[in-house]
């Protein structure tokens, strides 16, 4: 089968969505069994790559002249995104066979990002269970016009910012608003949520005073804040592009199908090779949504299988600033007929 999406004059055409509803299981059966095989060597090699890259980044920041700092901030922040991706595999139990290894490694990789592992894992599982379901998905789900109008001025203001040219702050807003309040989680999860939050707090209480004592406020900006902002730029960009295109719908419960959502509601986006390398192929995202148990180093194999069997339904594009501009200019409010309406089209 051929890929139904193609770039035309800088725009992306959508795959044909008029196909019979099918079960997710029928898609999974077409994947080769090898894509689910864990390789401890390849998993730990990924950790070695990320630790080495982050160490090189911080070493460069320590000794380089001022004019080399901006590219080093970009490199270090991108390498830190690799920490998140490996922790992401831990959250899906695809890093190691032992649950305790996944939990320990996940927590350790998330700590330099100040990210609490268990709250993120619970929220992220919810996103996978309800991908592109308007009432439930917690990753870049749009407001309807009616819901937008019902919000107070402050929430409307920030929604407009994050849906426009300040999309790159979306990951920070999500991190701050969602993960640190145990009351937002079911009682059965609250003990684990508090454990992760306390661990992040303990790390911060040690890390930031040590950084301030050793180098002052500039050290906090140089070694933490700016690489951390680059990391959140990539997290915002990746998660936005993974599920947000002018012609990819979020659907209401009566219209939603898990198979359609996972196969057709996720986007494969090609990024520069060095981003793919440092971020462990997180943007080979369609197979990850079809089967979250696939380790990061098997995603390309799984993508090839999906293209062979379901290629006409896959959404593929390439990273560009024009792509981000298109999303930021058009993908504002949910529209049942046209997927999205801009704020201007909605008259708000």
Secondary structure as GFF3:
##gff-version 3
##sequence-region A 1 348
A	DSSP	beta_strand	7	8	.	.	.	ID=ss1
A	DSSP	beta_strand	11	12	.	.	.	ID=ss2
A	DSSP	alpha_helix	24	28	.	.	.	ID=ss3
A	DSSP	three_ten_helix	33	36	.	.	.	ID=ss4
A	DSSP	alpha_helix	40	63	.	.	.	ID=ss5
A	DSSP	three_ten_helix	66	68	.	.	.	ID=ss6
A	DSSP	alpha_helix	69	91	.	.	.	ID=ss7
A	DSSP	alpha_helix	99	111	.	.	.	ID=ss8
A	DSSP	alpha_helix	117	129	.	.	.	ID=ss9
A	DSSP	beta_strand	143	144	.	.	.	ID=ss10
A	DSSP	alpha_helix	145	150	.	.	.	ID=ss11
A	DSSP	alpha_helix	153	162	.	.	.	ID=ss12
A	DSSP	three_ten_helix	167	169	.	.	.	ID=ss13
A	DSSP	alpha_helix	170	178	.	.	.	ID=ss14
A	DSSP	three_ten_helix	182	184	.	.	.	ID=ss15
A	DSSP	three_ten_helix	187	189	.	.	.	ID=ss16
A	DSSP	alpha_helix	190	220	.	.	.	ID=ss17
A	DSSP	pi_helix	221	225	.	.	.	ID=ss18
A	DSSP	alpha_helix	226	243	.	.	.	ID=ss19
A	DSSP	alpha_helix	258	264	.	.	.	ID=ss20
A	DSSP	beta_strand	267	270	.	.	.	ID=ss21
A	DSSP	alpha_helix	273	278	.	.	.	ID=ss22
A	DSSP	alpha_helix	285	290	.	.	.	ID=ss23
A	DSSP	three_ten_helix	296	298	.	.	.	ID=ss24
A	DSSP	alpha_helix	299	310	.	.	.	ID=ss25
A	DSSP	three_ten_helix	311	313	.	.	.	ID=ss26
A	DSSP	beta_strand	315	318	.	.	.	ID=ss27
A	DSSP	alpha_helix	321	330	.	.	.	ID=ss28
A	DSSP	beta_strand	333	335	.	.	.	ID=ss29
A	DSSP	beta_strand	339	341	.	.	.	ID=ss30
A	DSSP	alpha_helix	343	346	.	.	.	ID=ss31
###
